[in-house]
Amino acid sequence: MKIIDVVFSAGLTGFFFDDQKAIKAGAQPDGGTYRGQPLTPGFSAVRQRGESISIMLMLEDGQIAFGDCAAVQYSGAGGRDPLFLARDFIPLLEEEVKPRLLGRELTAFRPLAQEFDHFIRPNGERLHTALRYGITQALLDAVARAHRETMAETIAREYGTQLVNAPVPIFCQTGDERHNNADKAIVKRADVLPHGLINNVETKLGKNGELLLEYVEWLRKRVEELGQPGYRPVLHIDVYGTIGLAFGHDTKRMAAYLKELEAAARPLQLRIEGPMDMGNKPDQMRALKDLKQELTDTGCTVEIVADEWCNTLEDIIEFTDHQSAHMVQIKTPDLGGINNTIEAVLYAKARGMGAYLGGTCNETDRSAQVCVHIALATNPDQMLAKPGMGVDEGLMVVYNEMARTLAILKMKGKI
């Protein structure tokens, strides 16, 4: 089976591009946006619509395979590739990528993904991570169609994995609507919630952690009030380094505070993502590992999740080798080609590290669907409900694609 034509279309994502530099510098919220001038190159406003590009591969038997190029909410920040705008990148795709795709045989996914993920442009640069993300999604879909199988089957066959026979736990994020959206997630029996967006000490964590402690107590009570008997979701909260800021990056004080949160969450399991941000990768790995050891020594069951400074496949390998946390987030668009996401999950799990198949609210329905197939073939500990921050839409997209694919695999006798 060959690719006989390639078509591109500009699209929207499930959230926004936000200028993190401008927000940190004091851009003021104004309803659903921000007042102030953008500071990151490429931005025309502090908050602007998220954009995507669909890559559609026309196959010689008339089928059409596709994937979506998308980038994270805070594009251009923290060493990431620049802001991803469709008008800037469709011409590049037409001129440099399309000719390389035309006529390609769809025998296997892995070598094609590796090729395009490492494709060097005439100017000596690699393709933007968002482009590599979308191109490899489309290639996976195309190879699966050529073999008359689901994308999950293609991954399992080529990477030698076992397809899962039950849903992978789904993690719903609330954004700043951390109460109403948590209620939605609880009513819908989400496996993991709420993320919570605890990104400010004074207004969200509390100077002594009191605001987050109150929130965890509230979450536990809401699960008791709204959940059905036997419903025990994991509480996973991203604190964006604020615990470290509030407690002076003192490992023992931080661990003592996490024990308070553990008691407030009981009997629910608690995970804390990004407890501190040390400003660089070596110090981050050391600080997380020290905190993890202190939790073990004191008998605390709170699990810590690595996020900051753990962005690429190479980072994930390094954090895993150092056993710097209980779990790593695998932020799918930041890894470029989805072949890297597959390898990241498998690497972490093979070495006893929890694997969170994450990503961003600023993705699309298609990229979320493809990630479901990655999850069904690699069995991460949880995957993100995406795109968007509203709970309903992201959970629906991920849950339904997972349910459909599991039903198909069962019908085919694959699970």
C-alpha positions as CSV (number, residue, x, y, z in Angstrom):
1,M,0.0,0.0,0.0
2,K,1.3,3.4,-1.0
3,I,0.6,7.1,-0.2
4,I,-0.6,8.7,-3.4
5,D,-1.4,12.2,-2.2
6,V,-1.1,14.4,0.9
7,V,-3.6,17.1,2.0
8,F,-3.3,19.6,4.8
9,S,-5.9,21.7,6.7
10,A,-5.7,24.2,9.4
11,G,-7.7,23.5,12.5
12,L,-8.3,24.5,16.2
13,T,-7.2,22.8,19.3
14,G,-9.2,22.2,22.5
15,F,-7.7,25.1,24.4
16,F,-5.3,28.1,24.0
17,F,-1.7,29.2,23.5
18,D,-0.7,31.2,26.6
19,D,2.4,33.3,26.9
20,Q,3.8,31.9,30.1
21,K,6.5,34.6,30.3
22,A,3.9,37.4,30.2
23,I,1.7,35.7,32.7
24,K,4.6,35.3,35.1
25,A,5.5,38.9,34.6
26,G,2.1,40.0,35.8
27,A,-0.4,39.9,32.9
28,Q,-3.8,40.4,34.6
29,P,-6.7,37.9,34.0
30,D,-9.6,39.5,32.2
31,G,-12.5,37.1,32.1
32,G,-11.5,34.3,29.8
33,T,-8.3,36.0,28.7
34,Y,-5.5,38.3,29.9
35,R,-4.7,42.0,29.7
36,G,-1.2,43.0,28.8
37,Q,1.5,42.8,26.1
38,P,2.9,39.4,25.0
39,L,6.6,38.8,25.8
40,T,7.3,35.5,24.0
41,P,8.3,35.8,20.3
42,G,5.5,34.9,17.9
43,F,2.6,35.8,20.3
44,S,0.2,38.5,19.2
45,A,-1.6,38.4,22.5
46,V,-1.0,36.9,26.0
47,R,-3.7,34.4,25.3
48,Q,-4.6,33.4,21.7
49,R,-6.5,30.5,20.1
50,G,-4.8,27.2,19.9
51,E,-4.1,26.0,16.3
52,S,-3.5,22.6,14.7
53,I,-2.8,21.2,11.3
54,S,-4.4,18.0,10.1
55,I,-2.2,15.8,7.9
56,M,-4.3,13.6,5.6
57,L,-2.7,10.7,3.7
58,M,-4.5,9.5,0.6
59,L,-3.9,5.8,0.1
60,E,-4.0,3.9,-3.2
61,D,-7.1,1.9,-2.2
62,G,-9.1,5.1,-1.4
63,Q,-8.7,5.1,2.3
64,I,-7.6,8.3,4.1
65,A,-5.4,8.2,7.2
66,F,-4.8,11.3,9.3
67,G,-3.1,12.8,12.3
68,D,-3.1,16.2,13.9
69,C,-0.1,18.5,14.6
70,A,-0.5,20.2,17.9
71,A,1.7,21.9,20.5
72,V,1.4,22.5,24.3
73,Q,-0.4,25.4,25.9
74,Y,2.8,27.1,26.9
75,S,4.5,27.0,23.5
76,G,7.8,28.7,23.2
77,A,8.5,28.4,27.0
78,G,11.1,26.4,28.8
79,G,13.2,25.6,25.8
80,R,10.3,24.4,23.7
81,D,9.9,24.9,20.0
82,P,8.3,28.3,19.0
83,L,4.6,29.1,18.8
84,F,2.9,26.8,16.4
85,L,0.7,28.7,14.0
86,A,-0.9,26.9,11.0
87,R,-0.1,29.7,8.5
88,D,3.6,29.5,9.3
89,F,3.9,25.7,8.9
90,I,1.5,24.6,6.1
91,P,3.9,26.0,3.4
92,L,6.8,24.1,5.0
93,L,4.7,20.9,5.0
94,E,3.8,21.4,1.3
95,E,7.4,22.2,0.2
96,E,9.6,19.9,2.4
97,V,7.4,17.1,3.9
98,K,4.8,16.2,1.2
99,P,7.4,15.3,-1.5
100,R,9.0,12.9,1.0
101,L,5.7,11.2,1.9
102,L,4.4,10.7,-1.7
103,G,4.8,7.2,-3.0
104,R,6.0,5.7,0.3
105,E,5.2,2.1,1.0
106,L,3.3,1.5,4.2
107,T,5.0,-1.7,5.3
108,A,5.9,-0.8,8.8
109,F,5.3,2.1,11.2
110,R,8.6,2.1,13.3
111,P,11.1,2.9,10.5
112,L,8.8,5.5,8.9
113,A,8.3,7.2,12.3
114,Q,12.0,7.2,13.1
115,E,12.8,8.7,9.7
116,F,10.4,11.6,9.9
117,D,11.0,12.2,13.6
118,H,14.7,12.7,12.8
119,F,14.2,14.4,9.4
120,I,16.6,17.3,8.9
121,R,15.4,20.2,6.9
122,P,17.5,21.9,4.2
123,N,18.4,24.6,6.8
124,G,19.9,22.0,9.1
125,E,17.1,22.0,11.7
126,R,14.7,19.3,12.8
127,L,11.0,19.7,12.2
128,H,9.0,21.4,14.9
129,T,7.9,19.0,17.6
130,A,4.2,19.6,16.6
131,L,4.9,18.6,13.0
132,R,6.6,15.4,14.1
133,Y,3.8,14.6,16.4
134,G,1.1,14.9,13.7
135,I,3.1,13.3,10.9
136,T,3.8,10.2,12.9
137,Q,0.1,9.9,14.0
138,A,-0.9,9.9,10.3
139,L,1.7,7.3,9.5
140,L,0.5,5.0,12.3
141,D,-3.0,5.3,11.0
142,A,-1.9,4.7,7.5
143,V,0.1,1.6,8.3
144,A,-2.8,0.3,10.4
145,R,-5.2,0.8,7.5
146,A,-2.8,-0.9,5.1
147,H,-2.8,-4.0,7.4
148,R,-6.5,-3.8,8.1
149,E,-6.0,-3.5,11.8
150,T,-6.4,-1.0,14.6
151,M,-3.6,1.4,15.5
152,A,-3.3,-0.4,18.8
153,E,-2.7,-3.7,17.0
154,T,0.0,-2.2,14.8
155,I,1.9,-0.9,17.8
156,A,1.6,-4.2,19.7
157,R,2.8,-6.1,16.7
158,E,5.7,-3.9,15.9
159,Y,6.9,-3.3,19.5
160,G,6.2,-6.8,20.8
161,T,3.7,-5.8,23.5
162,Q,0.5,-7.3,24.8
163,L,-2.7,-5.5,24.2
164,V,-4.6,-4.6,27.4
165,N,-8.0,-6.3,28.0
166,A,-9.4,-3.6,30.2
167,P,-9.6,0.2,30.2
168,V,-6.6,2.2,31.1
169,P,-7.4,4.6,34.0
170,I,-8.3,8.1,32.7
171,F,-7.2,11.2,34.5
172,C,-9.5,14.3,34.3
173,Q,-8.1,17.8,34.8
174,T,-10.3,20.6,36.1
175,G,-8.3,23.7,35.3
176,D,-9.2,26.7,37.6
177,E,-12.8,25.4,37.9
178,R,-11.4,23.0,40.5
179,H,-14.7,22.6,42.4
180,N,-17.4,22.4,39.7
181,N,-15.2,20.4,37.3
182,A,-14.2,18.0,40.1
183,D,-17.9,17.4,40.7
184,K,-18.3,16.6,37.0
185,A,-15.4,14.1,37.2
186,I,-16.7,12.4,40.3
187,V,-20.3,12.1,38.9
188,K,-18.8,10.5,35.8
189,R,-16.7,8.2,37.9
190,A,-13.3,9.4,36.5
191,D,-10.5,7.1,37.6
192,V,-8.1,9.9,38.5
193,L,-8.8,13.6,39.3
194,P,-8.6,16.6,39.5
195,H,-5.1,18.0,38.6
196,G,-6.3,21.3,40.2
197,L,-3.9,23.8,38.7
198,I,-2.3,24.7,42.1
199,N,0.1,27.2,40.6
200,N,0.2,30.0,43.2
201,V,1.3,29.9,46.8
202,E,-0.8,32.7,48.3
203,T,-4.1,32.1,46.4
204,K,-4.1,28.3,45.8
205,L,-1.7,26.4,48.1
206,G,-1.7,28.7,51.1
207,K,1.4,30.1,52.8
208,N,1.5,27.1,55.0
209,G,-0.3,24.8,52.6
210,E,-3.6,25.3,54.3
211,L,-5.6,26.1,51.2
212,L,-4.6,22.9,49.4
213,L,-5.2,20.9,52.6
214,E,-8.8,22.3,52.7
215,Y,-9.2,21.4,49.0
216,V,-8.0,17.8,49.5
217,E,-10.5,17.4,52.5
218,W,-13.2,18.8,50.3
219,L,-12.4,16.4,47.5
220,R,-12.5,13.4,49.8
221,K,-15.9,14.5,51.1
222,R,-17.3,15.1,47.6
223,V,-16.2,11.6,46.6
224,E,-18.1,10.3,49.6
225,E,-21.2,12.4,48.8
226,L,-21.4,12.0,45.0
227,G,-19.6,8.8,44.3
228,Q,-21.3,5.4,44.3
229,P,-20.3,2.6,46.7
230,G,-16.8,1.3,45.9
231,Y,-15.8,4.3,43.9
232,R,-12.2,5.1,44.9
233,P,-10.5,7.5,42.5
234,V,-6.9,8.5,42.8
235,L,-6.4,12.1,43.7
236,H,-3.7,13.5,41.5
237,I,-2.8,17.2,42.0
238,D,-0.3,19.3,40.1
239,V,1.2,21.9,42.4
240,Y,3.7,23.5,40.0
241,G,6.5,23.6,42.5
242,T,4.5,25.6,45.1
243,I,5.1,23.2,47.9
244,G,8.8,23.7,47.6
245,L,8.4,27.5,47.6
246,A,6.1,27.5,50.6
247,F,8.4,25.2,52.7
248,G,11.8,26.6,51.6
249,H,12.6,23.4,49.6
250,D,13.2,21.7,53.0
251,T,12.8,18.0,52.3
252,K,11.7,17.1,55.8
253,R,9.1,19.9,56.1
254,M,7.8,19.1,52.7
255,A,7.4,15.4,53.6
256,A,5.7,16.3,56.9
257,Y,3.2,18.4,54.9
258,L,2.6,15.6,52.4
259,K,1.8,13.4,55.4
260,E,-0.9,15.9,56.4
261,L,-2.3,15.7,52.9
262,E,-2.2,12.0,53.0
263,A,-4.3,11.9,56.1
264,A,-6.8,14.4,54.6
265,A,-7.2,12.2,51.5
266,R,-7.5,8.9,53.2
267,P,-8.7,6.3,52.1
268,L,-8.0,7.7,48.7
269,Q,-4.5,7.4,47.1
270,L,-2.9,10.8,46.7
271,R,-0.4,11.8,44.0
272,I,1.4,15.1,43.9
273,E,2.9,16.3,40.6
274,G,5.8,18.7,40.6
275,P,6.2,19.3,44.4
276,M,9.2,21.6,43.7
277,D,10.9,23.2,40.7
278,M,14.7,23.5,41.3
279,G,15.3,25.4,38.1
280,N,17.4,22.7,36.3
281,K,17.3,19.0,35.6
282,P,20.2,17.7,37.8
283,D,18.9,19.5,40.9
284,Q,15.3,18.5,40.2
285,M,16.2,14.9,39.9
286,R,18.1,15.0,43.2
287,A,15.4,16.9,45.1
288,L,12.6,14.6,43.9
289,K,14.6,11.5,44.8
290,D,15.4,12.9,48.3
291,L,11.8,13.7,48.9
292,K,10.8,10.2,47.7
293,Q,13.2,8.6,50.1
294,E,12.0,10.8,53.0
295,L,8.4,9.7,52.2
296,T,9.5,6.1,52.2
297,D,11.4,6.5,55.5
298,T,8.4,8.0,57.2
299,G,5.9,5.5,55.9
300,C,4.0,8.1,53.8
301,T,2.2,6.6,50.8
302,V,1.8,9.8,48.8
303,E,3.3,9.3,45.3
304,I,5.3,12.1,43.6
305,V,5.1,12.7,39.9
306,A,7.9,14.2,37.8
307,D,6.9,16.9,35.4
308,E,9.2,20.0,35.3
309,W,12.5,19.3,33.5
310,C,11.2,15.9,32.3
311,N,10.1,16.7,28.8
312,T,11.8,14.6,26.2
313,L,12.4,10.9,25.8
314,E,16.0,11.4,26.9
315,D,14.7,13.2,30.0
316,I,12.3,10.4,30.8
317,I,15.0,7.8,30.5
318,E,17.3,9.9,32.8
319,F,14.6,10.4,35.5
320,T,13.7,6.8,35.3
321,D,17.2,5.5,35.6
322,H,17.7,7.7,38.7
323,Q,14.3,6.6,40.1
324,S,13.7,10.2,40.9
325,A,9.9,9.8,41.4
326,H,7.2,7.3,41.7
327,M,5.8,8.3,38.2
328,V,6.8,10.4,35.2
329,Q,4.5,12.4,33.0
330,I,5.0,11.7,29.3
331,K,3.9,15.0,27.7
332,T,3.1,13.6,24.2
333,P,3.5,16.8,22.0
334,D,6.8,17.7,23.7
335,L,8.3,14.3,22.6
336,G,7.7,14.9,18.9
337,G,7.1,11.7,17.1
338,I,4.7,9.3,18.8
339,N,7.3,6.6,18.5
340,N,9.1,8.4,21.3
341,T,5.9,8.3,23.4
342,I,5.6,4.6,22.9
343,E,9.2,4.0,23.8
344,A,8.9,6.3,26.9
345,V,6.0,4.3,28.3
346,L,7.7,1.0,27.7
347,Y,11.0,2.2,29.2
348,A,9.4,3.5,32.3
349,K,7.3,0.4,32.9
350,A,10.1,-2.0,32.3
351,R,12.1,-0.4,35.1
352,G,9.3,-0.1,37.7
353,M,8.5,3.6,37.1
354,G,4.9,4.7,36.9
355,A,4.0,5.9,33.5
356,Y,1.5,8.7,33.0
357,L,0.6,9.1,29.3
358,G,-0.1,12.8,29.5
359,G,-0.1,15.7,27.1
360,T,-1.8,19.0,27.1
361,C,-5.3,20.5,27.1
362,N,-4.2,22.2,23.9
363,E,-4.4,19.0,21.7
364,T,-7.2,17.8,19.4
365,D,-9.7,15.0,19.3
366,R,-7.6,13.2,16.8
367,S,-4.3,13.3,18.8
368,A,-6.3,12.1,21.8
369,Q,-7.7,9.2,19.9
370,V,-4.3,8.1,18.7
371,C,-2.9,8.3,22.2
372,V,-5.7,5.9,23.3
373,H,-4.3,3.3,20.9
374,I,-0.8,3.9,22.3
375,A,-2.2,3.3,25.8
376,L,-4.0,0.1,24.8
377,A,-0.8,-1.3,23.3
378,T,1.6,-0.1,26.1
379,N,-0.5,-0.2,29.3
380,P,0.5,3.1,31.1
381,D,-0.7,3.5,34.6
382,Q,-3.0,6.3,33.5
383,M,-3.7,8.6,30.6
384,L,-4.9,12.1,30.3
385,A,-8.5,13.0,29.3
386,K,-7.9,15.5,26.5
387,P,-8.3,18.0,24.9
388,G,-9.7,20.9,26.8
389,M,-10.2,21.8,30.5
390,G,-13.9,21.2,30.8
391,V,-13.8,17.5,31.8
392,D,-16.9,16.5,29.7
393,E,-15.4,16.7,26.2
394,G,-11.9,15.3,26.9
395,L,-13.3,12.4,29.0
396,M,-15.8,11.6,26.3
397,V,-13.2,11.6,23.5
398,V,-10.8,9.3,25.4
399,Y,-13.3,7.1,27.1
400,N,-15.3,6.4,23.9
401,E,-12.3,5.7,21.7
402,M,-11.0,3.3,24.3
403,A,-14.4,1.5,24.7
404,R,-14.8,1.2,20.9
405,T,-11.3,-0.2,20.4
406,L,-11.6,-2.6,23.2
407,A,-14.9,-3.9,21.8
408,I,-13.3,-4.3,18.3
409,L,-10.3,-6.1,19.8
410,K,-12.6,-8.5,21.8
411,M,-14.7,-9.2,18.7
412,K,-11.5,-10.0,16.7
413,G,-10.3,-12.3,19.5
414,K,-7.2,-10.2,20.2
415,I,-7.9,-9.8,23.9
